[in-house]
Amino acid sequence: WMLWSHKLARWLPFLLACPALLALGVLAVDTPLARGLVAALGAGVALGLVGIAWPPARRAPRPIAMAGFVVAAVAAGAHAWLKALRGERSAMWEPTRRPV
């Protein structure tokens, strides 16, 4: 149970992000609250892209750095799902074997 729930909790949000965004867009046509959420999401993504593009020589302010991390994590999760749905295998890390 712990293994399955951990895998679901880690992978499922990225699979459901696109349908949820699409549903929010449909709701935004008629609902002011959904329009506000779409605007807030757009602002958050824009802030995250600024955080990703921030020059590494200077430290980004914490809200911008956190937004950049979230955007990068969601993009990585979506990319992993695309690879998995295409049937691509990912290499797994294995510790170096050392003689006893």
N, C-alpha and C positions, 0 to 999 in steps of 0.2 A: 504494500500500500504506500509506504513512504517513497519508494523509488518511482512508482507511477505518478503519484501526486506531485512529486518534485519535478518530474519531466513535464507534466501537464502545466504546472504553474510557470515553468520556465519557457515553454515553447508556444503554448496556446495563445497568449496575448498578441504575439506577432502575426499569427495566422488570422486572428479576428480583427486586427487593426484596420485592414482595408474595407471589409464589409461594414464595420462600425463607422468609418469615415464616410462611406457612401450613404449609409442610413442617416447620418447627421446632416449630410448635404441635402438629402430629400426632405428631412424635417425642417431645414432652414428656409425652405420656400414659404412655409406657412407659419412658423413659430419664431417669435422674437428671441426666446431663450436659446434656441438652436443657432440662430444667426450670431448671437453673442458668443456662443461656444466656438463656432467656426472662426470668428474674428480672433478670439483669444488663442485658439490653436494656431492660426496663421501667424500671429505675433510671436508665439512661442517658438515655432519652427524658424521664423526669420531670425529671432534672437539666437537660436541654436546654430544656424548657419553662420552668423557673425562669430559665434564662439569657435566654430570649426576653422574659420578663416583667420582667426586672430593670430598675429605674428608670434611665433614661439619665443622670440627674444624677450617679449614683454609678457608679464603675467596678466591674464584676463581677470576682470572682476568676477567674484564668485557666482552671481546669478547668470552671467554670460557663459562662464565655464560649465556650470551645471546644465544649462540649456543645451550647450554643445554636446555634452556627454549623453544626454537623453536622446538627442537627434541621432548621434552616431550609434548608440545602442539599438535604437529602433531600426535604423538602416541595416545594421549588421544582422539583426534577427530576421528581417524581411529577406535579406540576401541568403541567409542560411535556409529559409523555407524554400526559396526559389531553387537553390541547389538540391535540396532534398526531394522536391517534387519532380525535378528533372532526372532524378536517380543518380546524381553524382555522389561519389563516396568522398568523405573527408578523412584525411590522415589523422590518426590519433597519436597523441604524445605518449611515449612510453619511457620510463626512466632508463638511464644507461645501466646496462648490466655490468657489474664489476665482479672480478674473481673473488672468491671467499678467502 
